[in-house]
């Protein structure tokens, strides 16, 4: 079983318009394996881009998100025929087709690569900001989270949308504003359909990236200088051995 996730639009996307108003019905499957326990069927109703009622197979009933949506949810939940139909959709549509989606999508997937670096946040903000940049993944859907000492961080986190590179691959960047604490462990966790298990990248706060680069450049220069000095010394000694000394009168 993969620990990544994949969401696929399923059944229908129905659009109705009248007098400048719009209603959309969307049904989809969300899954991270072909096993039934890892599959969720979701059907949503939107009015003017606002979701007002939803059915989730994980909940087993309709839930309303607006005053009108609560009334609609109660109406649907009291209709045994409607409930039976949407509850069966997880197996008749999702599970029935997931095998085909896996065989068509996963052979063309590309595993993401993650890089962590620090940035200086704007004045007045947190004393530190970490950036987790994830590159070269396909398909588009991905989940990037931050963990502190093994627990997911839900505050002070912002992320970009998945950005297309123009070559079928995508990238995404997630920012974490935090106050450093001694001994803590901060990790960027990436979940994607191409991964058998989450990609975990730990932050090493022992030295800022800029300082590590300066040391690497300085060390390279020192080694190059020593090599050139040694080559000059060897050349000088070889020329001295071949020289004939003529005594002066």
C-alpha positions in Angstrom: 0.0 0.0 0.0 1.3 3.4 -0.8 1.2 6.2 1.7 0.7 8.8 -1.0 -2.7 9.9 -2.1 -4.5 10.4 -5.4 -7.8 12.2 -6.1 -9.7 11.5 -9.3 -12.9 13.2 -10.5 -15.6 10.5 -10.9 -19.2 10.1 -12.1 -20.0 13.6 -13.2 -19.4 17.3 -13.1 -22.8 18.8 -13.8 -23.3 22.5 -14.3 -26.6 24.3 -14.2 -27.1 28.0 -14.7 -30.1 30.3 -14.4 -30.5 34.0 -14.2 -26.7 34.5 -13.5 -26.7 31.8 -10.8 -24.7 28.6 -11.0 -25.1 25.2 -9.4 -22.4 22.5 -9.8 -22.6 18.8 -8.7 -19.2 17.1 -8.4 -18.5 13.5 -7.4 -15.0 12.1 -6.9 -12.9 9.3 -5.4 -10.0 9.9 -3.0 -7.7 6.9 -2.5 -4.2 5.9 -1.6 -4.4 2.2 -2.5 -6.8 -0.2 -4.2 -8.0 -1.5 -0.8 -11.5 -0.7 0.2 -10.5 0.9 3.5 -8.3 3.4 1.7 -11.0 4.6 -0.7 -13.4 7.4 -0.1 -16.3 8.5 -2.3 -17.3 12.2 -2.0 -20.3 13.9 -3.7 -20.7 17.6 -3.3 -23.2 20.2 -4.3 -22.1 23.9 -4.9 -24.2 27.0 -5.4 -22.3 30.0 -6.8 -19.0 28.3 -5.9 -20.1 27.7 -2.3 -20.3 24.0 -1.2 -23.6 23.7 0.7 -24.0 19.9 1.1 -21.7 16.9 0.9 -21.9 13.1 1.1 -18.8 11.2 2.2 -18.6 7.4 2.4 -16.3 7.8 5.4 -19.2 9.6 7.3 -22.0 7.5 5.6 -24.5 10.4 5.3 -25.0 13.9 3.9 -23.7 16.9 5.9 -24.9 20.5 5.3 -22.6 23.5 5.4 -25.2 26.3 5.1 -28.7 26.8 6.4 -30.2 25.6 3.2 -27.6 22.8 3.0 -28.6 21.5 6.5 -32.2 21.2 5.3 -31.1 19.4 2.1 -28.9 17.0 4.0 -31.8 16.1 6.3 -34.0 15.5 3.3 -31.4 13.3 1.5 -30.6 11.4 4.7 -34.3 10.5 5.2 -34.5 9.1 1.6 -33.3 5.5 1.9 -33.1 5.2 -1.9 -30.7 8.2 -2.2 -28.6 7.0 0.7 -28.4 3.4 -0.7 -27.3 4.7 -4.1 -24.5 7.0 -2.9 -23.3 4.5 -0.4 -23.0 1.9 -3.1 -21.0 4.3 -5.4 -17.8 3.7 -3.4 -17.8 0.1 -4.6 -19.6 0.3 -7.9 -17.7 3.3 -9.3 -14.5 3.9 -7.2 -13.3 0.5 -6.4 -14.4 -0.9 -9.8 -12.3 1.6 -11.7 -9.3 2.2 -9.4 -7.4 -0.8 -10.9 -7.6 0.9 -14.3 -6.5 4.3 -13.0 -3.4 2.7 -11.2 -2.3 0.9 -14.4 -2.8 4.1 -16.5 -1.4 6.7 -14.2 1.4 5.1 -12.1 3.6 3.9 -15.0 4.1 7.5 -15.9 4.6 8.9 -12.4 7.8 10.6 -11.3 9.1 10.7 -7.8 9.5 14.1 -6.1 12.8 15.5 -4.9 12.8 17.7 -1.7 15.3 20.4 -0.6 15.3 22.3 2.6 16.7 25.8 3.2 16.3 28.7 5.5 15.3 32.3 4.7 15.3 35.5 6.6 11.6 36.5 7.3 10.4 40.1 7.1 11.1 42.3 10.1 8.6 41.8 12.9 7.9 38.2 12.0 9.2 34.9 13.4 12.9 34.7 14.0 13.3 31.9 11.4 11.6 30.6 8.2 12.2 27.3 6.6 11.3 26.5 3.0 10.7 23.0 1.6 11.0 23.0 -2.2 9.7 19.9 -3.9 10.7 19.4 -7.6 10.2 17.1 -10.6 7.1 15.2 -9.6 4.1 13.8 -11.6 1.2 13.5 -11.4 0.2 16.9 -10.1 -1.5 16.0 -6.8 0.9 16.0 -3.8 0.8 16.7 -0.1 3.6 18.5 1.8 3.5 18.8 5.6 5.8 19.9 8.3 6.5 17.8 11.4 8.1 18.9 14.7 9.4 16.1 16.9 7.1 13.7 14.9 3.9 15.7 15.2 2.4 17.6 12.3 2.6 21.4 12.4 -0.7 23.1 11.4 0.0 26.7 12.2 2.4 29.3 10.5 2.5 27.2 7.4 1.9 28.5 3.9 2.3 26.8 0.5 2.2 27.6 -3.1 0.0 25.8 -5.6 1.5 23.1 -7.7 3.4 24.9 -10.4 3.9 23.5 -13.8 7.4 23.4 -15.2 6.3 23.1 -18.8 7.8 19.7 -19.2 5.0 17.5 -17.6 6.7 17.9 -14.2 5.5 20.1 -11.3 7.0 21.9 -8.3 5.7 23.2 -5.0 7.1 25.3 -2.1 6.0 25.2 1.5 7.1 27.8 4.1 7.2 27.3 7.9 7.6 30.2 10.2 8.9 29.0 13.6 10.8 29.9 16.7 13.9 27.6 17.1 14.0 25.4 20.2 17.0 23.5 21.4 17.0 19.8 20.6 13.9 19.8 18.4 13.6 17.9 15.2 11.9 19.6 12.2 11.0 17.6 9.1 9.4 18.2 5.7 7.1 15.3 4.8 6.1 14.7 1.2 3.3 12.2 0.1 2.8 11.4 -3.5 1.3 8.7 -5.6 4.8 7.7 -6.9 6.1 7.0 -3.4 5.7 3.7 -1.5 6.3 5.6 1.8 6.5 9.4 2.6 9.6 11.2 1.7 11.0 12.7 4.9 13.7 15.4 4.8 15.1 16.6 8.2 16.4 20.1 8.8 20.0 20.4 10.0 20.2 23.6 12.0 23.9 23.1 13.0 25.0 25.7 10.5 23.2 28.1 8.1 23.4 27.2 4.5 25.2 30.4 3.6 27.9 29.6 6.1 28.3 26.0 4.8 28.7 27.4 1.3 31.4 29.9 2.4 33.3 27.1 4.2 33.1 24.9 1.1 34.3 27.6 -1.2 37.2 28.5 1.2 38.3 24.9 1.6 38.3 24.4 -2.1 40.4 27.6 -2.6 42.9 26.4 0.1 43.3 23.0 -1.5 43.8 24.5 -5.0 46.4 26.9 -3.5 48.3 24.0 -1.9 48.3 22.0 -5.2 49.6 25.0 -7.2 52.4 25.7 -4.6 53.4 22.0 -4.6 53.5 21.9 -8.4 55.7 25.1 -8.4 58.1 23.6 -5.8 58.5 20.4 -7.8 59.1 22.3 -11.0 61.8 24.5 -9.3 63.6 21.4 -7.9 63.6 19.6 -11.2 65.1 22.7 -13.0 67.8 23.1 -10.3 69.0 19.5 -10.7 69.5 20.0 -14.5 71.5 23.2 -14.1 75.4 23.3 -14.6 77.2 25.5 -12.2 80.2 27.5 -13.7 82.7 28.8 -11.1 83.5 32.5 -11.4 87.1 33.7 -12.1 
